[in-house]
Amino acid sequence: MTPYYDHAGITIYHGDCREIMPTLPKADLVLTDPPYSSGGAMRSDRNLPTLAKYTMSGTKGSHGEFSGDNRDQRSLTLWLSFVFSDMLKASHAGTALLSFMDWRNLPCAIDAVQVGGWVYRGLIPWDKTEQVRPDKGWFAAQCEYIVAATNGPLVRGHLADGICQTGYIRCRVETQEKQHITQKPILLFLEILKTRNDWQLILDPFMGSGTTLVAAKQLGRRAIGIEIEERYCEIAAKRLSQEVFEFTEPAPVAVQDEMFGDAL
C-alpha cells in the first residue's frame, strides 16, 4: 500500500487499521487512542455526532467529526478485542501497548486487551489537572487512563533501557493547539516516549491529528500512523512538515471551552 506521507522515518497510511497492520514491520511500542464510544448519558446518545457528545453545552465546536464512536459496551469490547489482536500481530516479543480510554469504558479495554492476547500490566492515569469541568458536590473527572500491556515478558529493572517513570502523568490539555476534538497534548506523548530508549519504532493505528508521530519525530524515533479519516491524515502531514517545535504553553483558563472523554 502506498503511504499517504513518508518522510524521515515517519509514515502515514490512510485507511482501516485492521487492513493495513498486517503489512507493517513489527513495532516496539503501540501507542494509540481508539474511539472511546463514550460521552453520552444514555444509550441513544452514542448515536449523536461526536461534536455534540464531546463539546460542552453552549459552546461551538470547531473540529471535524470522527467515526467509530457509536458502539455500546458489549460491541466495543468485541471490536477492541479484534483490533488489539491485530496490534499483537504487528508487534514482537517484548513490545508494549499503551492505549488511552476513559473511566466509563475502561473495563471494556482491560478485558479486550487480554482477549487480544496481550499481558495486562495495569493502568497509568493521565491527570489533566484542574482544567476540567467543575462538579460541585462531587469529585472532578479529571483523569483519563492508559491501559498498559506487553507482548509477553517485560524487561524491567537494571536490564531495562529506560528511566524510572512515575506511576501517573500530570499534563494540561492544550486547548489552543487542538486540531482534533480528542487531541492529546504533545508534552503528554513526549513524557510517555522518554520512558524507554528501545521504543524506536512506534505504531499508532488510530492516529487522529498525528500527535504520536509528532512526538516521535521530535525525539528522533521512527513512527507509523494509520487514520481512516483523510482530513486528519492531511492535518497530521502538515504538522509533521513543520520543522520547529510546535508546543506553546497555554495561558491559564478558569474553565476549558471544549472537553472530551471522561471530562464530560
C-alpha positions in Angstrom: 0.0 0.0 0.0 1.3 3.5 -0.9 1.7 5.7 2.1 -0.2 9.0 2.4 3.0 10.5 3.8 6.5 9.1 4.2 9.5 11.3 5.3 12.4 11.0 7.6 11.3 7.8 9.3 7.7 8.9 9.8 4.9 7.2 7.7 1.2 7.8 7.5 -1.3 5.4 5.9 -4.9 6.4 5.1 -7.3 3.5 5.6 -8.7 0.9 8.0 -6.0 -0.1 10.5 -7.2 -3.7 10.6 -6.4 -4.0 6.8 -3.1 -2.1 7.0 -1.5 -3.5 10.1 -0.7 -7.0 8.6 1.5 -5.3 6.0 3.7 -3.4 8.5 7.0 -4.1 10.2 6.9 -5.2 13.9 6.6 -2.2 16.2 8.5 -1.7 19.5 5.6 0.3 21.0 1.9 0.6 20.1 0.8 4.0 21.4 -2.8 4.8 20.5 -6.1 6.5 21.3 -9.0 4.5 19.9 -12.6 5.8 19.9 -14.0 5.7 23.4 -17.7 5.3 22.4 -18.4 7.4 25.4 -19.7 10.8 26.3 -23.4 10.0 26.4 -25.7 9.8 29.4 -27.8 7.1 27.8 -27.6 4.5 25.1 -29.2 6.7 22.4 -26.6 9.4 23.0 -23.9 7.3 21.4 -25.5 7.8 18.0 -25.1 11.6 18.3 -22.3 13.3 16.2 -19.0 13.4 18.1 -19.1 17.2 18.2 -22.4 17.0 20.1 -21.0 14.5 22.6 -17.6 15.9 23.3 -18.4 19.7 23.3 -19.8 21.4 26.4 -23.3 22.9 26.1 -23.4 26.4 25.0 -20.0 26.3 23.1 -19.4 26.0 19.4 -17.2 23.1 18.2 -14.6 24.0 15.6 -13.3 20.5 15.0 -14.4 17.9 12.5 -16.3 14.7 13.2 -14.7 11.3 13.5 -16.1 7.8 13.0 -16.3 4.6 15.1 -17.6 6.2 18.3 -21.1 4.8 18.4 -20.7 1.3 19.9 -22.3 0.1 23.1 -20.1 -1.5 25.7 -20.6 -5.1 24.5 -19.8 -4.3 20.9 -16.9 -2.0 21.9 -15.3 -4.9 23.9 -15.7 -7.2 21.0 -14.4 -4.8 18.4 -11.4 -3.8 20.6 -10.6 -7.4 21.1 -10.2 -7.9 17.3 -8.2 -4.7 17.0 -5.9 -5.5 19.9 -5.3 -8.9 18.4 -4.3 -7.3 15.1 -1.9 -5.0 17.1 -0.3 -8.0 18.7 0.4 -9.5 15.3 2.1 -6.2 14.4 4.4 -6.4 17.4 7.3 -8.6 18.5 8.1 -10.3 21.9 8.5 -7.5 24.4 6.6 -4.8 22.6 4.5 -2.6 24.8 0.9 -1.5 24.2 -0.3 1.8 25.7 -3.9 2.6 24.8 -6.0 5.5 26.1 -9.5 5.1 27.5 -11.9 7.0 29.8 -13.4 5.7 33.0 -16.7 4.8 31.5 -15.4 2.1 29.1 -12.2 1.3 30.9 -13.4 -2.2 31.8 -14.1 -2.9 28.1 -10.5 -2.0 27.2 -9.0 -4.0 30.1 -10.9 -7.1 29.0 -10.3 -6.6 25.3 -6.6 -6.2 25.6 -6.3 -9.6 27.4 -8.7 -11.3 24.9 -6.5 -9.9 22.2 -3.5 -11.8 23.6 -1.6 -9.1 25.5 -0.3 -9.4 29.0 -2.2 -6.7 31.0 0.2 -4.6 33.1 -2.1 -2.1 34.8 -3.2 1.5 34.4 -1.4 4.8 34.0 -3.7 7.7 35.0 -3.4 10.9 33.0 -4.3 13.8 35.3 -5.5 16.7 33.2 -5.1 18.9 36.3 -7.8 21.3 37.4 -8.5 22.3 33.8 -11.8 20.3 33.7 -15.5 20.9 34.1 -16.3 21.7 37.7 -18.7 19.3 39.5 -19.9 20.9 42.8 -20.6 18.4 45.5 -18.7 15.6 43.7 -15.2 14.7 42.5 -13.9 16.2 39.3 -13.5 13.7 36.4 -10.0 15.0 35.6 -8.3 11.7 34.7 -8.2 9.6 31.6 -6.3 6.3 31.7 -3.7 4.5 29.7 -4.2 0.7 29.6 -0.7 -0.8 29.7 0.2 -4.3 28.3 3.0 -6.2 26.7 3.6 -8.9 24.2 4.9 -11.5 26.6 7.5 -10.8 29.3 8.6 -7.3 30.1 12.2 -6.4 30.7 12.4 -4.2 33.7 14.9 -3.2 36.4 18.6 -2.8 35.8 18.3 -4.6 32.5 15.8 -2.1 31.1 16.9 0.6 28.6 14.9 3.4 30.2 14.1 5.6 33.2 12.3 5.1 36.5 9.0 6.6 35.3 6.3 7.9 37.6 3.0 6.0 38.1 0.9 8.8 36.6 1.4 11.7 34.2 0.1 15.2 35.0 -0.3 17.3 31.9 -2.8 20.1 30.9 -4.9 19.9 27.8 -3.6 22.2 25.1 -7.0 23.8 24.1 -5.5 26.2 21.6 -3.3 23.6 20.0 -6.1 21.1 19.3 -6.9 20.2 15.7 -8.9 17.1 16.6 -11.7 17.2 19.3 -9.9 14.4 21.3 -6.4 15.5 20.6 -4.0 14.9 23.5 -1.1 17.3 24.5 2.2 16.8 22.8 4.0 17.0 26.2 2.0 14.0 27.3 3.3 11.9 24.5 6.8 13.1 24.9 6.7 12.1 28.5 5.4 8.7 27.6 8.0 8.1 24.9 11.0 9.0 27.0 10.2 6.1 29.4 12.2 3.7 27.2 15.0 4.2 24.7 14.3 0.9 23.0 10.9 2.2 21.8 12.4 3.1 18.4 9.6 2.1 16.1 6.2 3.3 17.3 2.8 2.4 15.8 -0.4 4.4 16.2 -3.3 2.7 14.5 -5.7 5.5 15.4 -3.5 8.4 14.6 -6.0 11.2 14.5 -4.2 14.5 14.0 -0.8 12.8 14.4 0.4 13.7 17.9 2.1 10.4 18.4 4.0 10.9 15.2 5.0 14.5 16.0 6.3 13.4 19.4 8.3 10.6 17.8 9.8 12.9 15.3 10.9 15.4 18.0 12.7 12.5 19.8 14.3 11.1 16.7 12.2 7.9 16.7 10.5 6.2 13.8 6.7 6.0 13.7 3.8 4.7 11.7 0.4 6.2 11.9 -2.9 4.9 10.4 -6.0 7.0 10.1 -9.3 6.2 8.4 -10.4 9.9 8.0 -8.4 11.5 5.2 -8.9 15.1 6.6 -6.8 14.1 9.7 -4.1 12.5 7.5 -3.8 15.9 5.9 -3.7 17.7 9.2 -1.0 15.2 10.5 1.1 15.6 7.4 1.0 19.4 7.8 2.0 19.1 11.4 4.9 16.9 10.5 6.1 19.2 7.8 6.8 21.9 10.5 10.4 21.9 11.4 10.0 23.9 14.6 8.8 22.7 17.9 5.1 23.4 17.8 4.2 23.4 21.5 3.5 26.7 23.2 2.5 26.9 26.9 -1.3 27.6 27.1 -2.5 30.6 29.1 -4.3 29.7 32.4 -8.0 29.4 32.0 -10.8 29.1 34.5 -12.9 26.6 32.5 -12.0 24.9 29.3 -14.4 25.6 26.5 -14.2 22.1 25.0 -13.8 18.8 26.8 -13.7 15.2 25.8 -13.7 11.7 27.2 -14.4 11.4 30.9 -14.4 15.2 31.4 -18.0 15.4 30.3 
